[in-house]
Amino acid sequence: EIVLTQSPGTLSLSPGERATLSCRASQSLSSTSLAWYQQKPGQAPRLLIYNASSRARGTPDRFSGSGSGADFTLTINTLEPEDFAVYYCQQYGSSTFTFGRGTRLEI
Amino acid sequence: QMQLQESGPGLVKPSETLSLTCTVSGTFVSSGIYYWSWIRQSPGKGLEWIGYISHSGSTSYNPSLKSRVTILLDAAKNQFSLKLNSVTAADTAVYFCAGDSAPSRWFAWGQGTPVTVTS
């Protein structure tokens, strides 16, 4: 099973700043088989990015994904108040899909 | 716009079977482009993919749960379901149903339903 390690565990920033979230896989992923989700309290996760860098329908363009192999990054430019949430990466490079433990983005 | 809604008991006794249903609106579960999944979330394990079923009924399950899981499609009711047998306290979680045009990512989600395994 591929293990995803997200860092940092918690990121404290202010609106208007840039956030950089990391996701490292325990082995190289085939192609760019990685997605990013945002989750707010009491809600289901929301798909933001898939195939490492493709924005899902409705994802604002301040969100961008990059990376390949085993190292991936989610960047959020110019943080808005509604961006403060927990972010998860998820891999589908193997037949068993797994999630990271999340990065909490807080004010 | 596709919408999903989970339903089922919130309490299940140890060793019994957890049964949940996901009702889909806005599209047909038998539509030839969608895959339907179950995912759960607990404080201990975080987010965990349980398995998916395709529009044609083919399935794939998480190996860690495969011996206990069945996902079925009911086109007549536009629903899909999850059965997890021989449950223990470790199966206590919020269960989400989800769907997308690929089996490995999830754009549309239900709101989630909490399930507690307790005697």
Boltz contact constraints between the chains, C-beta under 6 A:
constraints:
  - contact:
      token1: [A, 35]
      token2: [B, 105]
      max_distance: 6.0
  - contact:
      token1: [A, 44]
      token2: [B, 96]
      max_distance: 6.0
  - contact:
      token1: [A, 44]
      token2: [B, 109]
      max_distance: 6.0
  - contact:
      token1: [A, 44]
      token2: [B, 112]
      max_distance: 6.0
  - contact:
      token1: [A, 47]
      token2: [B, 107]
      max_distance: 6.0
  - contact:
      token1: [A, 50]
      token2: [B, 105]
      max_distance: 6.0
  - contact:
      token1: [A, 56]
      token2: [B, 107]
      max_distance: 6.0
  - contact:
      token1: [A, 92]
      token2: [B, 104]
      max_distance: 6.0
  - contact:
      token1: [A, 96]
      token2: [B, 62]
      max_distance: 6.0
  - contact:
      token1: [A, 97]
      token2: [B, 49]
      max_distance: 6.0
  - contact:
      token1: [A, 97]
      token2: [B, 104]
      max_distance: 6.0
  - contact:
      token1: [A, 99]
      token2: [B, 46]
      max_distance: 6.0
  - contact:
      token1: [A, 99]
      token2: [B, 47]
      max_distance: 6.0
  - contact:
      token1: [A, 101]
      token2: [B, 46]
      max_distance: 6.0
